[in-house]
């Protein structure tokens, strides 16, 4: 059983297969993959079946489904480099949660 941890006041529950369907792009964040890994653990996926994403994390943040992923990049981002990660979710409320989780970075919505 995966344990919930709290980081910067955000309850973080890493990947649980039951909760991840129906997400779409909500915004972006510039951050290293290593910083995401420190909070979210090892990426849940190395490559999507259609090849559009090469690295992806899935988590519940304060009970909201959130994904962080690259999209249509020619190669997987280097984990030590700052990269513009896509943020997926079911509503744009996830952007505020991501900003609370990573206060040294600014997530922005795309709408």
Phi, psi and omega per residue, in radians:
X1 nan 2.322 -3.136
X2 -1.385 2.394 -3.123
X3 -1.615 2.513 3.023
X4 -1.429 2.356 3.023
X5 -2.141 2.786 3.117
X6 -2.000 2.220 3.137
X7 -2.260 2.111 -3.132
X8 0.908 0.643 3.104
X9 1.417 0.075 3.131
X10 -1.841 2.256 3.062
X11 -1.387 2.135 -3.069
X12 -2.002 2.106 3.035
X13 -2.121 1.854 3.139
X14 -1.044 3.013 -3.061
X15 -0.502 2.227 2.980
X16 -2.428 1.985 -2.988
X17 -0.868 -0.556 -3.044
X18 -1.141 -0.426 -2.947
X19 -1.733 0.031 -2.928
X20 -2.017 1.491 2.965
X21 -2.669 2.637 3.057
X22 1.374 0.369 3.071
X23 -1.539 2.755 3.059
X24 -2.544 2.984 -3.092
X25 -1.047 2.218 3.067
X26 -2.037 -0.400 -3.138
X27 3.036 -2.829 -3.043
X28 -2.464 2.725 3.014
X29 -2.554 2.353 3.014
X30 -1.563 2.028 -3.085
X31 -2.868 2.747 3.086
X32 -1.391 2.671 3.027
X33 -1.087 -0.566 3.119
X34 -1.125 -0.628 3.100
X35 -1.190 -0.697 3.075
X36 -1.102 -0.767 -3.128
X37 -1.079 -0.660 -3.135
X38 -1.049 -0.660 -3.103
X39 -1.596 -0.706 -2.987
X40 -1.784 -0.148 -3.111
X41 1.506 -2.920 -3.124
X42 -1.130 2.460 3.098
X43 -0.941 2.555 -3.098
X44 -1.436 -0.348 -3.104
X45 -2.486 2.422 3.070
X46 -1.587 -0.591 -3.109
X47 -2.791 2.370 3.097
X48 -1.333 2.810 -3.135
X49 -1.047 -0.563 -3.132
X50 -1.629 0.012 3.088
X51 1.355 0.113 -3.109
X52 -1.356 -0.494 3.057
X53 -2.156 2.497 -3.137
X54 -1.947 -0.445 -3.133
X55 -2.416 2.329 -3.141
X56 -2.642 2.385 2.972
X57 -1.932 2.535 3.061
X58 -2.255 2.374 -3.138
X59 -2.733 2.808 2.910
X60 -1.754 2.150 3.101
X61 -2.021 2.012 -3.035
X62 0.872 0.677 3.087
X63 1.430 -0.002 3.137
X64 -1.768 2.380 3.076
X65 -1.231 2.222 3.115
X66 -2.394 2.409 3.034
X67 -2.182 2.577 3.037
X68 -2.150 2.245 -3.039
X69 -2.742 2.732 2.952
X70 -1.517 2.903 -3.116
X71 -2.621 2.112 3.089
X72 0.939 0.669 3.071
X73 -1.540 2.582 -3.123
X74 -1.160 -0.441 3.070
X75 -2.640 2.833 -3.133
X76 -1.129 2.430 3.094
X77 -1.128 2.586 3.050
X78 -1.339 2.334 -3.020
X79 -1.108 -0.460 -3.113
X80 -1.485 -0.214 -3.091
X81 -1.584 2.511 2.997
X82 -1.190 2.338 -3.043
X83 -2.472 2.621 3.061
X84 -1.493 1.697 3.121
X85 -1.465 2.472 3.017
X86 -1.385 2.534 3.073
X87 -2.009 2.157 3.105
X88 -1.909 2.686 3.105
X89 -3.050 -3.067 3.129
X90 -1.653 -0.315 3.090
X91 -2.676 2.821 -3.100
X92 -1.262 -0.017 3.060
X93 -1.146 -0.315 3.139
X94 -1.170 -0.424 -3.131
X95 -1.092 -0.764 3.114
X96 -1.103 -0.662 3.125
X97 -1.166 -0.738 3.117
X98 -1.108 -0.708 3.106
X99 -1.105 -0.625 3.081
X100 -1.218 -0.698 -3.114
X101 -1.174 -0.672 -3.124
X102 -2.114 1.315 -3.026
X103 -1.169 -0.299 3.125
X104 -1.504 0.038 -3.129
X105 -2.311 2.782 -3.141
X106 -2.071 1.985 3.010
X107 -1.465 2.465 3.119
X108 -2.270 2.493 3.093
X109 -1.324 2.743 -3.139
X110 -1.658 -0.166 -3.122
X111 -1.775 nan nan
